[in-house]
Amino acid sequence: MSEFDEAEIYRSILESLLTGVCVVDMQKRILLWSEGAERISGHPRHEVIGHCCVGEALLHCDQQRCGKCKEDCPLEQAIKTGHATEALCYLYHKDGHEIPVRVRAVPVRNAHGSIVGAVETFEGQQAAPAEREDDLRFAGSVDDISGVASHVMMQSHLRETLATFSELHVPFGVLCLRLEGLEDFRARYGPEAAACLLRAVGSTLESSLWRTDYVGRWNDDQFLVIVNGCSEDALYAVAERVRRMLASHGIEWWGERRSLPVSVGRAAAQPGETMQSLTDRARKSLDAASDMRTRAEASGSQPSGS
């Protein structure tokens, strides 16, 4: 009998793969978590085996966490339909930020052909090019706290993008995001907690960018995102996706989940636009979104727009 006939050999092979591999049962309890899954997600094997991937929010789709999206979840589709599925999703890293991953899920069947679970593989998708790190190396170009582009660097990117828009009419827009209540958060939990939250939000935004987009810290509680090649309608869709992605965003701090609501404003570039007029319109949109959130919270309803 060949040594490869032993089941533990195959399990050892799967667990040692550098590609993320996750095997779940019908209740989505994790039965196997590869070395690649540990490396990509930051979650060690002993912390996830036996836990539900939905309950622990380890994987979720590009719209909402898979505990909410149900049939959109690749694992759920594989189990329900009996067919392989593939999707671009966002994985919730242990450090608190989100990273894009390409997910493939296939059903697992027993000897009688009945589906008993699913296996999912995932690989990191580098949305922001490595060349961007070279652009941010010189002094003053990186925000020391959040790790993304500084205010000065974002002004430079915005001037260049406006010049291209004026000359070639390539559409673009900006998103302005505010962490609501950051000052109170910092006073309550300390500057290190606030810095950790800013880094997590910055990492999540930067990892979800296309190659031509930029994100930077605009001021103490705000980020600015430049979305290139984007019409006004498409900019609204991007803003909604970002808002949903950050809706339940947070960090682990002294064993507790800490987070802040995020409001999102937007403005698509118009003919004759200046940097001041564009950012002013984005800020007005942000203030309106923030007011809407405040009214929704006061009435007990859920804000539905950015």
C-alpha positions in Angstrom: 0.0 0.0 0.0 1.3 3.4 -0.9 2.0 5.9 1.8 -0.2 8.4 -0.1 -3.2 6.2 0.7 -3.1 7.5 4.2 -5.6 10.4 4.8 -3.3 12.3 7.1 -0.7 12.6 4.3 -3.3 14.5 2.2 -4.3 16.7 5.2 -0.7 17.5 5.8 -0.3 18.6 2.2 -3.3 20.8 2.3 -2.3 22.4 5.6 1.2 23.2 4.2 0.0 25.0 1.1 0.9 28.7 0.8 -2.4 29.3 -1.0 -5.2 30.0 1.5 -7.2 26.8 2.0 -10.3 26.6 4.2 -12.5 23.5 4.6 -15.9 23.9 6.3 -18.8 21.6 7.2 -22.5 22.3 6.5 -22.7 24.8 9.4 -19.6 26.6 8.0 -17.5 25.5 10.9 -13.8 25.6 9.9 -12.2 22.1 9.8 -8.9 22.9 8.1 -6.9 26.2 7.8 -3.7 26.1 5.8 -0.4 27.9 6.4 -1.3 30.1 3.5 -4.6 31.1 5.1 -2.7 32.0 8.3 -0.2 34.1 6.3 -2.9 36.0 4.2 -5.4 36.5 7.0 -3.2 36.9 10.1 -5.5 34.4 11.9 -3.5 31.4 13.3 -4.9 28.0 12.9 -5.6 27.4 16.5 -7.8 30.5 16.7 -10.2 29.5 13.9 -10.5 25.7 13.8 -13.9 24.8 15.1 -15.3 28.3 14.7 -17.8 29.5 12.1 -16.4 31.6 9.3 -19.6 33.7 9.4 -19.7 34.2 13.1 -16.1 35.2 13.3 -16.4 37.4 10.2 -13.3 35.9 8.6 -14.4 36.1 5.0 -17.1 38.3 3.4 -18.1 39.3 -0.1 -17.5 42.6 -1.9 -20.8 44.0 -0.7 -21.4 42.9 2.9 -20.0 40.3 5.3 -21.1 36.8 4.3 -23.2 36.6 7.5 -25.5 39.1 5.8 -25.1 38.4 2.0 -26.2 34.8 2.4 -26.5 33.4 -1.1 -23.8 35.7 -2.4 -21.2 34.0 -0.3 -19.1 31.7 -2.4 -19.1 29.0 0.3 -22.9 29.2 0.5 -23.3 29.0 -3.2 -21.1 26.0 -3.5 -23.0 24.1 -0.8 -26.5 25.1 -2.1 -25.9 24.7 -5.8 -23.3 21.8 -5.8 -21.2 23.8 -8.3 -17.9 25.5 -8.1 -18.0 29.3 -7.6 -15.4 32.1 -8.0 -15.5 35.7 -6.8 -13.4 38.7 -5.8 -14.1 39.2 -2.1 -12.6 41.1 0.9 -11.0 39.2 3.7 -11.1 40.6 7.2 -7.5 40.6 8.4 -6.8 40.0 12.1 -5.1 43.5 12.3 -8.4 45.1 11.5 -8.0 46.0 7.8 -9.6 44.4 4.8 -7.6 43.0 1.8 -8.9 41.9 -1.6 -8.7 38.1 -2.3 -9.8 36.0 -5.2 -11.9 33.1 -3.8 -12.8 29.7 -5.4 -15.2 27.4 -3.6 -16.2 23.8 -4.4 -18.6 21.5 -2.6 -17.3 18.5 -0.7 -19.2 15.2 -1.1 -19.1 12.0 0.9 -18.9 8.5 -0.6 -22.7 8.5 -1.3 -22.5 11.8 -3.3 -24.1 13.9 -0.6 -22.7 17.4 0.0 -21.1 17.5 3.5 -19.3 20.8 3.3 -17.1 22.9 1.0 -13.5 23.8 0.4 -12.4 27.3 -0.3 -9.1 28.6 -1.7 -8.1 32.3 -1.7 -5.2 34.3 -2.9 -4.3 37.9 -2.2 -5.0 40.4 -5.0 -2.6 43.4 -4.9 -4.9 46.2 -5.9 -2.4 49.0 -5.4 0.8 48.6 -7.3 4.1 48.2 -5.6 5.5 51.2 -7.5 3.3 53.4 -5.3 5.6 52.6 -2.4 8.5 54.2 -4.3 6.4 57.3 -4.9 5.8 57.7 -1.2 9.4 57.3 0.1 10.6 60.9 0.1 10.1 63.1 3.2 6.7 64.4 3.9 4.9 62.2 1.4 3.6 59.6 3.9 1.3 60.4 6.9 3.2 59.1 9.9 0.1 57.8 11.7 -2.1 56.2 9.1 0.7 55.1 6.7 -1.1 56.4 3.6 -0.2 59.4 1.5 0.0 62.7 3.4 -2.1 65.8 2.8 0.7 67.4 0.8 1.1 64.3 -1.4 -2.7 64.2 -2.0 -2.7 67.9 -3.0 0.0 67.0 -5.6 -1.9 64.0 -6.9 -5.1 66.1 -7.1 -3.3 68.9 -9.1 -1.9 66.3 -11.6 -5.3 64.6 -11.9 -7.1 68.0 -12.5 -4.5 68.9 -15.2 -5.1 65.6 -17.0 -8.9 66.1 -16.7 -8.6 69.6 -18.2 -6.4 68.4 -21.1 -7.7 65.0 -21.9 -11.2 65.1 -20.3 -10.6 61.8 -18.4 -13.4 61.7 -15.8 -12.6 61.4 -12.1 -14.0 62.1 -8.7 -13.1 62.3 -5.1 -14.4 60.7 -2.0 -14.1 62.4 1.4 -14.4 60.2 4.4 -14.7 61.2 8.1 -14.3 59.1 11.2 -17.2 60.5 13.3 -16.2 61.2 16.9 -12.4 60.5 16.5 -11.5 63.3 19.0 -13.7 61.7 21.7 -12.4 58.2 20.8 -8.9 59.5 21.2 -9.7 61.1 24.6 -11.4 57.9 25.8 -9.1 55.2 24.6 -5.8 57.0 24.1 -3.8 58.2 21.1 -2.4 54.7 20.3 -6.0 53.3 19.9 -6.9 56.2 17.6 -3.7 55.7 15.6 -4.4 52.0 15.2 -8.0 52.7 14.0 -6.6 55.3 11.5 -4.1 52.7 10.2 -6.8 50.1 9.8 -9.1 52.3 7.9 -6.2 53.6 5.7 -5.1 50.0 4.9 -8.6 48.9 4.0 -9.1 51.9 1.7 -5.7 51.5 0.1 -6.1 47.7 -0.5 -9.4 48.3 -2.3 -8.0 50.8 -4.8 -7.4 50.3 -8.5 -4.0 51.0 -9.9 -4.9 54.5 -11.0 -6.5 55.6 -7.7 -5.0 57.2 -4.6 -5.9 57.5 -0.9 -4.5 59.8 1.6 -5.1 61.4 5.0 -6.7 64.8 4.4 -6.8 66.0 8.0 -7.1 64.6 11.5 -10.3 62.7 11.1 -10.7 62.6 7.3 -9.3 60.6 4.3 -9.5 61.6 0.7 -9.7 59.2 -2.2 -9.1 60.1 -5.8 -11.1 57.8 -8.1 -9.8 58.0 -11.7 -11.7 57.2 -14.8 -15.0 57.3 -12.9 -18.3 58.9 -14.0 -20.6 60.6 -11.5 -23.0 57.5 -11.4 -20.0 55.2 -11.0 -18.6 57.4 -8.2 -21.9 57.0 -6.3 -21.6 53.2 -6.5 -18.0 53.3 -5.3 -19.0 55.6 -2.4 -21.7 53.2 -1.4 -19.4 50.2 -1.6 -16.8 52.0 0.5 -19.5 53.1 3.0 -20.8 49.5 3.4 -17.3 48.1 3.6 -16.4 50.4 6.5 -19.9 50.3 8.2 -18.8 47.8 10.8 -15.1 48.4 10.6 -13.1 48.4 13.8 -10.1 47.2 15.8 -9.4 44.8 18.7 -8.3 46.9 21.6 -7.6 45.3 25.0 -9.9 42.4 24.1 -12.8 44.6 23.0 -14.1 45.6 19.6 -13.7 49.4 19.0 -15.0 51.3 16.0 -16.4 54.6 14.8 -19.0 55.4 12.2 -17.7 56.7 8.9 -19.5 59.2 6.7 -18.7 59.5 3.0 -19.0 62.6 0.7 -18.3 62.7 -3.0 -17.8 65.0 -5.9 -17.2 64.3 -9.6 -14.9 66.7 -11.4 -16.6 69.3 -13.7 -15.3 71.4 -16.5 -13.4 74.4 -15.2 -12.9 72.7 -11.8 -10.3 73.9 -9.4 -8.8 71.9 -6.5 -10.6 74.3 -4.1 -14.0 74.0 -5.7 -13.8 70.2 -6.0 -12.8 69.6 -2.4 -15.4 72.2 -1.2 -18.1 70.3 -3.0 -16.9 67.0 -1.6 -16.8 68.5 1.9 -20.4 69.8 1.6 -21.5 66.3 0.5 -19.6 64.9 3.5 -21.3 67.3 5.8 -24.7 66.4 4.4 -24.0 62.7 4.8 -22.9 63.3 8.4 -26.1 65.3 9.1 -28.1 62.5 7.6 -26.4 60.0 9.9 -27.0 62.1 12.9 -30.7 62.4 12.1 -31.0 58.7 11.4 -29.3 57.8 14.7 -31.6 60.2 16.6 -34.7 58.6 15.0 -33.3 55.1 15.5 -33.2 54.3 11.8 -30.3 53.2 9.6 -28.6 55.8 7.3 -29.0 54.5 3.7 -26.8 56.9 1.7 -23.4 58.6 1.7 
